[in-house]
């Protein structure tokens, strides 16, 4: 296989695994902006993946399935905010509850509704539409952008939109200020609780897009546990990106490229169980590196 074909193969895998990481990372990033850590991304994505697969199976309309998943997880995001803001429940406890609910409830419903366990497949599930860019067909490397899922492009648009809104608009200023000082925000006449609710709801929205992508675009089926740590990797990508939209995108891209390379390495006969650990090892090493750099900076040591 020549180098161009190899790179195209890696890029194709990279772009297919990228959207859920970006969207999960944005979901975690936007809640941290208002000083709320959402670790329930995994459970929300699981619920979204199940909902999208079921609705797609029943209607044959992938965009309707996508919308249903987004509505469900947006409500879950709002409830996350309600429990944290009004009921004063620790957000770690809420996150654990959401993740447990996402796994257990989808497993139960899978058995109750379809009489199967583990996974659900159906010939009625239609994949999300793709964006055809025929002018890229003859351009090496760039042609991998042709035929990408509409959710892939939505994840890119969401990143660009958040980069602009957070850094260039009054709404973004309120979002950043709420995370720094609620009292100052309220004194300025802005309801800080409302800003937090919006951030939590948007976090759920992004998780809905990510989960629906997994079951109706990346695959056309639902499998218990199919989220497979992507919610946590998204949060780590957000940390690597210094909790910015652009940085989250780059952090997600790092993990996607790693995944693309590891999937290619498997074809050379290496043990798959060992190879699949590589993205998580990379994530751990990145977190260790960040911690070391921050400690050296606090100690006044130039890095």
Secondary structure, DSSP 4 states (H G I P E B T S, - for coil): --HHHHHHHHHHHHHHHHHHHHHHHHHHHHHHTTT-----HHHHHHHHHHHHHHHHHHH--HHHHHHHHHHHHHHHHHHHHHHHHTS---HHHHHHHHHHHHHHHHHHHHHHHHS-SSEEE-TTPPPPPEE--GGGTTSTTGGGGTTEEHHHHHHHHHHHHHHHHHHHSHHHHHHHHHHH-HHHHHHTT--HHHHHHHHHHHHHHHHHHHHHHIIIII-SEEETTTTTTHHHHHHHHHHHTTT-HHHHHHHHHHHHHHHHHHHHHGGGT--HHHHTTHHHHHHHHHHHHHHHHHHHHHTT---
